[in-house]
Structure formats: C-alpha cells, structure tokens
C-alpha cells in the first residue's frame, strides 16, 4: 500500500512507514495512492466480521501485514450490532468493546499493527482526546512492551467516567489534563510532530485518527452495518455520523469509495459547527470551541477534514452531496427524550446523529445512525435528562472509585517537551 502526503505529494510511504510515522512533512496527512473498487460486495456481506474485514483491508494493504487475519482476530473480539429503532431507522452500536466506544475498533487494530511493523524499536504514542480516543488507545496499548503512551485531554471537559476509564491505568500509560480545550491539546500534538529532534529521541507516533491504521479499521464496521440490514432495506441507505475530528465519516466515505452502496452521508455536529457552516457558506471560519453535552465532538478544527476533501477530489464527487446539520444542547436534550420515547436510550452523540438523520431521510430511504459510545459513559447527564438510572457496565464500575493518576499543566509547548523527554 502506497500513501502520499496530502500537503506534499512527493512524500510517498508504505503502510508500515505511515503507521510508524503518523504524520508526514508539514503535518500532512497520509492518503491512499490508489482506491480500488471491491467487485464482490454481495459475497462479502455474507461473511463474518473478521473474515470480511480481512478481505476489505487486503484491498488496501495488498501483501503487507502477512498476519493480518490474526491481528484482526485479536483486535475485533466484540460485536457491532445493528438495532432497529423504528420502521426505517437502525442504530449501529459501536460501543461493545472494552472501553465502550467506537474507537476500540481503530485503537486495538492500530496497537496490533504498530507492534507488527515496529521492528523492535521503542515508540512513544502521543495523542489528544476529546473523550473516547484516550480510553481506547490506553487500553489497546496497555502493557505492550516497547511502547509508551502519553494522552492529553482538556481538563474538566470530559465526563468523570470517561476520565476514570483511561486515567487510572498507570504503567506505560501517562495522562495529562491540559488547562484548555481539545484544540489546545491537538495543537500541542502537532507541535511535537514538527520537532525532529524530539521525534527521533523518543520514537514519536500518534494514535489519533490522523494515523491511517485507525481509519482502515473503521471502514470495516460500515460493511458490518450494511451486512446486517434486511436485504429489502439495502437500497437507498443513508448514514448519519456524529462528527468531531471527522475520522469516522472519512472511514465511511472510504467504504463508499470501495463500492459499498451507501447513497448519502449526513454530517452531524454539535454547536462546534465549523464544517456545516463551511458547506453552507464556502468559508472556513473556525470559532472558539465551546463545551457541550456531546463533548467528544467539541472540536472546531477537525484534523481529518483535509482527507474528506482529498477523497472528494480524487473520486470526482461534489461536497454538495453531503447532508449536514448541527444541534445545540437544548435541542440535544429534546432529541434524547424523543428517541427514548421510541424505546431506545441514546447518549448525546448518537442522539444528534439520529435526530439529524430524521431531518434528512425520505420515506423510501433506510437510515443508519452511528452510536459511538455507551450511554453509561454519560450516566449523569443521561439519567438527569431521561429520568432513568442506567446501570454501570463492569468496565466502568470497576474503575469508578479508582484514583485519577493524571498530571496537569497549561497548554505550554516547552512544558510538554520536557515532560516527553523524561
């Protein structure tokens, strides 16, 4: 698999190098040099998740990762069920992994793939999280020899249970609460990747969705969702994706580029609506990030958006094909109650995707909305809004009383650099 740097097309790497390196020159994202159509979609849909995923990823990887089948068996050890919510609407539940969020798919695959291509060299993973990435990455890499992990997150802007899930591990996992926003955390990560001396000294890598391995893994559950649809529902499929850093929607669009017959996507955001405003006005005007109920989407400068635009350029698609919408917290609360009235308990992120799907779904279309995290991860807000008392899964209950081990400092580059060089 060859990939090029979107900002500098002369920088071309293979998959192993892209996974080890994370970002290209000038903080450019890597993008596949070739996107081939799969010509056996119907046969693929009959396979189980792991078998199908190997076929889908081989379409990108070719002969790279000889032990891909074993990697997927170790990474994808949990289901992604499609649950019927109403006559023409389904929820794709991506929260049945060890950290109860969709990022378990990408995080676990990346950990296995990186270990396979590391060549025994020491690696330091540096990543920023707005909520769920941190837990998925921490648990995926916890205890892996030769790999240290440093996770930055905005202090006070993720839920208490989200924090407990990944800030209580210790060992090769270090966590830092930054006095700022997710965008501040992400800016620090980018700064680190511009420091060549630091990169070489600690073997720097990133596990955000800027790493191509994460995106490839996420492509697989779009095929899994489609495979679970009744055959009479497989035409005119519309997928709504809760969007923060835009890795998830990028993966869905790549699935479509490979031949998965998804008719249309809905970009669903909260009040941090840089992309919906851009698609409406043609002007890229990020505002200051504001905290919301759907905190994992509190991103004003989504790093994966350049990949979306590059894919549309390569495929000859028009951005006007994308449906989009944004919701504030009051609208989110109302939507959670409406969804609950249908018998489905949704947390804020998935609920936004459901509500905006309803706004963009015709009578002859079938809708799928992505549920990216378990409602229990947002128990306090969910119970308050819905009047429920949802039980804590064991993954959360076992850590809810544990001590948070995070360090804490301002979004200062020199402070972080010294911290990383320890």
N, C-alpha and C positions, 0 to 999 in steps of 0.2 A: 504494500500500500504506500503510495507516494502522496505526500501532503505539501502544500505550499503555504507560505506566509501571506496572508491577505494584504498586509502592508508592504511586502517586498517579495514579489513573485519569484525573484531569483533564489530565494532561500527555500530549498526543497529537501524534505527529510522523509525517512521511512517511519512506519508506525512506532517502532521501538524508540527511535530518537524523539519523536513527538511526545510520547508518553513520559520519557525521562526528562525532557526539556520543558514541557508545559507550554511556554510562550516562545514565539520567535523574536527576531530582531525588532526593535522599536515597539515592543509589547504587542506584536502582531499575532493574531490567532491563526492556527493551522487549519487548513481546509482541504478536503479530498481532491486530488488532481483529476479523479475520474469517479463518476457516479453511474454505476451500471444498473439497468433495469433487471429485476428478477422476473424470469419468464415462467415460473411455476407457482404462482401465488396460490392457486386452488389447492395444490398438493401441500404447500407449506402450512396452510391453515388447518390441515388435518393432523399435524404433528403436535407433540407436547412442547412445552415452553423451551426446555433446554435444547432439544433436537432442532427445533425450528430456529432458535436463536443462533445456533452454530452455523446453519445454512445462511442466515441473513448476514452475519458478521463475516463469513468467508467471502461474501460478495464484495466486501471492502478490503479484507485483510489478505486474501489470497492464501499463500502458503506460510505467512507469518503466524506466530504463536502455534507451533505444532501441537501443543497440548491444550488447544482451545476448548475442546469438549470437557476435559477435566476441570479447567478453570471455571467454566460455566456451571458445572455441577456443584462446585464449591461455593460459587457466588449466588446463584439463583436457587436457594433452598426453601423458598416460600412462594405462595401463590399471588396472583394479581386478579382476583375475581371481578367479573362484570356483573353488577347487581341492577336488576330492573327497578326503576323508581316510579315510572309512570308508563303509559301506553307506548310512547315513542322515545323515552329517555332512559339512559343507563348510566350508572356510576361505575367508573373504573377505579377500584380500591387498590391503591398502591402503597398501603401502609401496613402490610402484614409481615414486614421484615423485622429484624431485631431492634431497630430504632424507630419503628412505627412511622416511617416516611418513605416517599418515593425514592429518595436519594440513597437508600440501601442498595438499589439495583446498580447505580453507577459507582458508588463508593466501593462496594465489595468487588465488582469486576475490576475496577482500577487497581485495587490493592493486589489482587492476584496477578494482573497483567504486569504491573510495575515490578513485582518481585521476580516475575519470569524474565524480564528484559534488563534487570539492573546489573547483571554481570558481577554481582558481589560487591559493588561499590556502595558506600554509605550514602544515604539520601535523607534530606530534611524536607518534609512536606510543610509548606506554609500556605494556609488558606484562610479566607474570610467567610463568615457565615452570618446570614440574617435569621437563622433559626435552626433549620433541619440539616443543612450540609455538615455542620460541626459534629453532630451525633453520628451521622452515617460514616463520615471519614474516621472519626475517632475509634469507633467500634470495628470498622473494617481493617484498620492498621494496628489496632492494639495488640501488643506483644509480638509483632513481626520483627524479626531480628534484622538489624542493619538499617532500619527506617525510623527516624524520629519525626514527630508531628507537632506543629505549633498552629493553634487555631485562634484567630482573632474574632471577637464578636462585640457588638455595641452594648455597652453596659446599661442594664435596665430596660433594654428594648427587645428582649426575647422573653418568652414565658419562663416562669420558675421551673417548671417541669422540663422544658427544653434544656435549660441550663444544667439541671441536675443530671440529665441523661449523658452528657459528654464531659462535664467539668469535674467529675468525681472519680475518674479512672486513674490518673497518675501514671507512673511507669514511663513509657516512651511517648505519652501524650501530655503536652503542655498547653494550657489555655490562658488567654489574655483578654480580660474585659477592658475594652477601649472606651475612654470617655468621649463618645461621639456617635456618629451614625454608621450604618453599614458601608456607605460610600467612603467614609473616612478609613474604615478597615481595608476596603478594597484598594484605595489609593496607596496605602502602606504596602500592600502585597505587590502592587505594580512597581512601586519604588524599589522594592527588594530585587525584583527581576531585572531592573536596569543597572544593578550594581554587580559588575562582572567579577570583582574580587570576592564579594560575598557568595555569589553563586558557586564559584569554584571551591571556596573554602568549606562550605557546608553541604554541597551537593543539592542545591535548592531545586525544589519542584513544587507544583501546586496541584491540589485535588479539587479545585473548583470546577465548574462546568466548562471553564476555559480549556481544561485538559480533554483532548479528543477521545480518550478512552471512556470517560464518563458519558459523553454524547452517544457513542456507539452502543453502549449498554442500554441506554434509554430508548433507542429505536425499537428494541425488541418488544417492549410491552405495548407498543401501538399495534404490532402484529397480533399479540396475545389478545388484546381487546377485540379486534376485528374477528379473530377466530372464534370468540365466544358468542358473537351475535348470532341469532337465528338466521338461517340462510335467506329467509324472506325479508330480512331487515338490512341486508348488506349493500343495498344501493342507496345513493343519496345520504351518505353518512357525514355528519357534521361533528367536529370535535372541538370542545371548549377547553382551553388550557389556562389555569391560573398562572400568571406570569410575573416574575420578579426580575431575575437575571437573564431570562429568556433562553436558558439551556433546554428546558423541556419542550418548548414549542419548536426549537431548532431541530431536535431529535424527531419530532412528529413530522415536520416538513421533509426531513431526510427520508423518513419511511415512505412518504408520498412520492418523493423523487425516485425511489427504488421500485415503485409500482403498486404500493398499497393504495387501493382506490378510495381514498378519503376525498370527499367532494370539496370540503371547505373547513377552515380553521377559524376559531374565534379567540382572539387575544383578550384575555380577561385580567384587568388590573384593578388595584385599589386606587386611593387618591393620588398615589405616585404614578401619574398617568403620562409620562413622557412620550411613550410610543403611541398610545391612542391619539394624543394631540398632534404628534408628528404625522401620523397617517391622515389626519383630518386637515391639517394646515400646510403640510410640507415643510414645516420649520422645526428643527431640532432645538428645543429650548428646555433643558432640564431645570427643574426648580429645586429648592432645598427639600431634602427628604423629610416627610412627616411621618410620625409613628401612627400605626393603625392597628385594628384588631387582627388583621391578616399580616403579621409582622414579617413573615418570610418573603413577602412581596414588597417590602419597604425599600425599594431600590429606584433611584432616579436616573442612574446612568448604567443601564444594563449592558454588561460586557459582551453578551452573545449576540446583540443586535447586528453587529457587522457581519456575522456569519449568516444571519437571515437574509440580509441584503445581498450578500455574495451568492447565496443559493438561488435567489430570485433572478439575479443577473445571469448566472450560469444556465439555469433552466429556461430562461426566456419568459418567466412568469411576471405578472404585474402585481405590485403591492396592493393594488385596488381589490385584488381577490380576497384579501384578508378582512374578515369581520372583526370588530373590536368594540370594547366598551370599558368603562371604569365606574366604580361604585365607592361611595363614602361609607363610613362606619354605620350611620343610621340606616342606610339602605341595606347594608350587610346584615344588620340585626333583623330587619324586617324579612329579608330573604331567608335567613335561618329559620325563622318561625314558620314561614310558608312551606319550606322544604320539610320541616318537622311535621307539619300537618298532613303531609303525604306519607308519613310513617318512616321517614329517613332522617337520622341525626347527622347533620353536617357541621363541620367546623368552618371558620370563616373563609379560608382559601378555596376549598372545594365548593362552598356555597356560592361564592362570587361567580365561579365558573358555571355552576348550574343556572343561576339567575340570568346571566348574560347569554347563555345558550338559549333559554326560553325566548329571549328578545330577538334571537337571530335564527329561529328554527321554523321552517314552513311545515304545513300539515303533512306533506308527502315525504318528509325527511326524518331520519333517525339520528338522535343526538347522543353523544357520549361526553360526559364531563369528568375530568380527572380529579380524584380525591387524593391529594398529595400527602396528607398526614392524618393520623388517627384523632378523632375528636377529643380523646382523653389527654392529648398533649396540650389542649387548651381548655382543660376541665373547668377552671374557674369561670371563664367567660361563657363557655357553652352552657354550664349549669345556670348561671345568672340569667342568660338570655332566654333559655328554653324552659327554665323551671325544672330541670332534671337533676339527677345525681348519678352521673355515669361512673361506672366502676373503673378503677385504675388497672390496666394490664400489668402483669408481673414485671415487665421490663421497666415500667415507671415506678411501680410500688416499691420495688426492691432498692431504688435509689432516692426516693423522695425525701428521706431523712438523712441522707449522707452529706458530708461536708463538701462544699464547693472549694476546689483547690486552685482556682484561677489567680493569676497575678493581675495587676491593674495599673494602667498608666494612660497618659494623654496620647493623642494621635501624633506623636513626635517621631520622626524618622530615625534620628540618632539614638534615641532610647531603644527603639525596636532593634536597630542594627547591633547594638551592644548585647542585647538580650539574645539575639540569634547566634552571636559569636561565642556565647558562653560554652 
